[in-house]
């Protein structure tokens, strides 16, 4: 039973990381400047540097991006 649980944990971490990698690519290309105006026009080197953090923290960053988009739409 423990082996099956470990396999599921590894699979879930793989899915989480995969979703995070896709999210990070989109976020670093489009969303980072909307969430943080100071990050507009940052270099590719900086974007590559923060990619692991974006992959790991993608749910938090996604929530911030949604909040930033709501502020843009609000009158």
GUMARFI-53309 format. One record per residue: residue number from 1; z, y, x of N, C-alpha, C in turn. Coordinates in Angstrom, 1 decimal. Last residue first. Example, Ala and Ser with C-alpha at 12.3 -4.5 7.8 and 13.67 -1.06 7.14 Angstrom:
<pts>
  filum    n.pz    n.py    n.px   ca.pz   ca.py   ca.px    c.pz    c.py    c.px
      2     7.1    -2.2    12.8     7.1    -1.1    13.7     7.9     0.0    12.9
      1     7.8    -5.7    13.2     7.8    -4.5    12.3     7.8    -3.3    13.2
</pts>
This chain:
<pts>
  filum    n.pz    n.py    n.px   ca.pz   ca.py   ca.px    c.pz    c.py    c.px
     75   -13.0    49.8   -14.4   -13.3    51.2   -14.4   -12.3    52.1   -13.8
     74   -13.6    46.9   -12.3   -12.7    47.6   -13.2   -13.1    49.1   -13.2
     73   -15.2    45.9   -10.3   -15.7    45.9   -11.7   -14.9    46.8   -12.6
     72   -13.5    45.9    -8.1   -14.8    46.6    -8.0   -15.4    46.8    -9.4
     71   -11.4    44.3    -8.9   -11.2    45.8    -8.7   -12.5    46.6    -8.6
     70   -12.7    41.9    -8.9   -12.2    42.4   -10.2   -11.9    43.9   -10.0
     69   -13.1    41.5    -6.2   -14.2    41.6    -7.1   -13.8    42.2    -8.4
     68   -10.5    41.2    -5.3   -11.3    42.3    -4.8   -12.5    42.6    -5.7
     67    -9.8    38.8    -6.6    -9.1    40.0    -6.9    -9.9    41.3    -6.5
     66   -11.6    37.1    -5.3   -11.7    37.3    -6.7   -11.0    38.5    -7.1
     65   -10.5    37.3    -2.7   -11.9    37.7    -2.9   -12.1    38.0    -4.4
     64    -8.0    36.1    -3.0    -8.1    37.6    -2.6    -9.5    38.1    -2.9
     63    -8.8    33.5    -3.6    -8.0    34.3    -4.6    -8.1    35.8    -4.3
     62   -10.0    32.8    -1.2   -10.8    32.8    -2.4   -10.1    33.7    -3.5
     61    -7.8    32.9     0.5    -8.9    33.9     0.7    -9.8    33.9    -0.5
     60    -6.4    30.7    -0.5    -5.8    32.0    -0.5    -6.9    33.1    -0.4
     59    -8.2    28.6    -0.1    -7.7    28.9    -1.5    -7.1    30.3    -1.5
     58    -8.7    28.7     2.8    -9.7    29.0     1.9    -9.2    29.3     0.4
     57    -7.3    28.2     5.2    -6.7    29.1     4.2    -7.6    29.5     3.1
     56    -9.0    26.7     6.9    -7.6    26.2     6.5    -7.0    27.0     5.3
     55   -11.3    28.3     7.1   -11.4    26.9     6.6   -10.0    26.4     6.1
     54   -10.2    30.6     8.2   -10.8    30.7     6.9   -10.9    29.3     6.3
     53    -9.3    29.6    10.7    -8.3    30.1     9.7    -8.9    30.2     8.3
     52   -11.8    29.0    11.8   -10.8    27.9    11.5    -9.8    28.4    10.6
     51   -13.1    31.7    11.9   -13.6    30.6    11.0   -12.5    29.5    10.8
     50   -12.4    33.7    13.7   -11.5    33.5    12.5   -12.0    32.4    11.6
     49   -14.4    33.4    15.6   -13.0    33.3    16.0   -12.1    33.0    14.8
     48   -16.7    34.0    14.3   -16.5    32.6    14.8   -15.0    32.4    15.1
     47   -16.2    36.7    13.8   -16.4    35.8    12.7   -16.2    34.3    13.1
     46   -16.3    37.7    16.4   -15.0    37.8    15.6   -15.1    36.8    14.5
     45   -18.9    37.1    17.1   -17.9    36.5    17.9   -16.5    36.6    17.1
     44   -20.4    38.8    15.4   -20.4    37.3    15.2   -19.3    36.6    15.9
     43   -18.4    41.7    14.5   -19.3    40.9    15.3   -19.3    39.4    15.0
     42   -18.3    43.5    11.4   -17.7    42.9    12.6   -18.7    42.0    13.3
     41   -19.1    44.9     9.1   -19.9    45.1    10.4   -19.2    44.4    11.6
     40   -16.0    45.2     7.7   -17.4    45.4     7.5   -18.1    45.6     8.9
     39   -13.3    45.2     7.9   -14.0    44.0     8.5   -15.5    44.1     8.3
     38   -12.2    47.2     6.5   -12.2    47.3     7.9   -13.0    46.2     8.6
     37   -12.3    46.2     3.8   -13.3    47.1     4.3   -13.3    47.4     5.8
     36   -11.8    43.1     2.8   -11.2    44.0     3.8   -12.3    44.9     4.3
     35   -13.4    42.1     0.8   -11.9    41.9     0.7   -11.2    42.9     1.7
     34   -15.9    42.8     1.5   -15.5    43.2     0.2   -13.9    43.1     0.1
     33   -16.2    41.6     4.0   -16.3    43.0     3.9   -15.8    43.6     2.6
     32   -16.1    38.9     3.4   -15.1    39.5     4.2   -15.1    41.0     4.1
     31   -18.3    37.9     1.8   -17.0    38.3     1.2   -16.1    39.1     2.1
     30   -20.6    37.1     3.4   -20.6    38.1     2.2   -19.3    38.7     1.9
     29   -20.1    35.5     5.6   -21.4    36.2     5.5   -21.3    37.3     4.4
     28   -17.6    34.5     5.2   -17.8    35.3     6.4   -19.1    36.0     6.4
     27   -18.0    33.2     2.8   -17.0    34.3     2.9   -17.3    35.1     4.1
     26   -19.8    31.2     3.5   -20.1    32.2     2.5   -19.2    33.4     2.6
     25   -18.3    29.8     5.4   -19.6    30.3     5.7   -20.0    31.4     4.8
     24   -16.0    29.1     4.0   -15.9    30.0     5.2   -17.3    30.6     5.5
     23   -16.9    27.3     2.1   -16.4    28.6     1.7   -16.4    29.6     2.8
     22   -17.6    25.2     3.8   -18.7    25.8     3.0   -18.2    27.2     2.5
     21   -15.1    24.6     4.8   -16.2    25.0     5.7   -17.3    25.7     5.0
     20   -13.6    23.9     2.5   -13.2    25.1     3.3   -14.3    25.6     4.2
     19   -14.9    21.6     1.8   -15.0    22.7     0.9   -14.6    24.0     1.7
     18   -14.1    20.1     4.1   -15.5    20.3     3.7   -15.7    21.5     2.8
     17   -11.3    20.1     3.9   -11.9    20.8     5.0   -13.4    21.0     4.7
     16   -11.0    18.7     1.5   -10.4    20.1     1.6   -11.1    20.8     2.7
     15   -12.2    16.3     2.2   -12.8    17.1     1.1   -12.3    18.5     1.2
     14   -10.4    15.5     4.2   -11.8    15.7     4.5   -12.5    16.5     3.5
     13    -8.0    15.3     2.8    -8.1    16.3     3.9    -9.6    16.6     4.3
     12    -8.7    13.1     1.2    -8.4    14.4     0.6    -8.5    15.6     1.6
     11    -9.0    11.1     3.2   -10.1    11.5     2.3    -9.9    12.9     1.7
     10    -6.4    11.0     4.1    -7.4    11.4     5.0    -8.7    11.8     4.3
      9    -5.1    10.2     1.8    -4.7    11.4     2.4    -5.8    11.9     3.3
      8    -6.3     7.7     1.4    -6.5     8.7     0.4    -6.2    10.1     1.0
      7    -5.4     6.3     3.7    -6.8     6.5     3.5    -7.1     7.6     2.5
      6    -2.6     6.3     3.1    -3.1     7.0     4.3    -4.6     7.3     4.2
      5    -2.6     4.6     0.9    -2.2     6.0     0.7    -2.7     6.8     1.9
      4    -3.5     2.3     2.0    -4.3     2.9     1.0    -3.9     4.4     0.8
      3    -1.4     1.7     3.7    -2.7     2.0     4.3    -3.6     2.7     3.3
      2     0.7     1.2     2.0     0.7     2.4     2.8    -0.6     2.8     3.4
      1     0.0    -1.2     0.8     0.0     0.0     0.0     0.0     1.3     0.9
</pts>
